[in-house]
């Protein structure tokens, strides 16, 4: 059941007495991988975001210093994916449901004595939801440290491996995700159906963008007929292996820093 996660770091394999007896629970990292079940073009399975988030967490935990206490929860496969609702197979929660699930999971973790919760999100459609959850939890439990993080936010060299243009424009099922899935689940990737598709460009000089500082609201049907935004035709398992290794190494650094983090210093009175 632990899949990509090291068995010794898979939280559900512990008994309640083992959880109760864990030393230094306040500084033990509890990690929640979060993904989505949503379309990723005709060539990729629906599980892409959940698979990548869980695999990256697993590879990082395999490399993390054994002296750093850290446990992964089971991946949360469903997310807020309503931007893909026009494509069959997409399963989406509402923002309200995802918020409720994460809030109640976090309260359970808190009640068990843990004070560092790392949310590792692999789906680009829900970072804002996780940030709302983190802020509300912090307001309710001032001694709970919440880290609402994006799996691609850790240091990595994916842009160097696929090119800066594709990395910035290939936002869904393009070269990066397809290459990583060729590394993780090659039998579930059908490269004969891989496509290259990009949306129409905004007017030259526009201040607006699909993502970034001044974003436009969109659903995938506004951008793509295939469900792909990017170039999946050039993807390779070799690139995927290199991307995964780089992202996982970045996450080792992130987890080490979260472990050392002692909280924000209060302002002087």
Secondary structure, DSSP 4 states (H G I P E B T S, - for coil): --TTS-GGGBGGGS-HHHHHH-TTGGG-EEEEEE--B---TTTS-TTHHHHHHHHHHHHHHHHS-TTS-EEEPPPB--B--GGGTTSTT-BB--HHHHHHHHHHHHHHHHHTT--EEEEEE--TT-HHHHHHHHHHHHHH-TT-EEEEEEGGGS---HHHHH-HHHHHH--BSSHHHHHHHHHH-GGG--GGG--EE-PPPPPTT-S-BSSSTTBPP--HHHH-SSS-BEE-TT--HHHHHHHHHHHHHHHHHHHHHHHH---PPPPP-
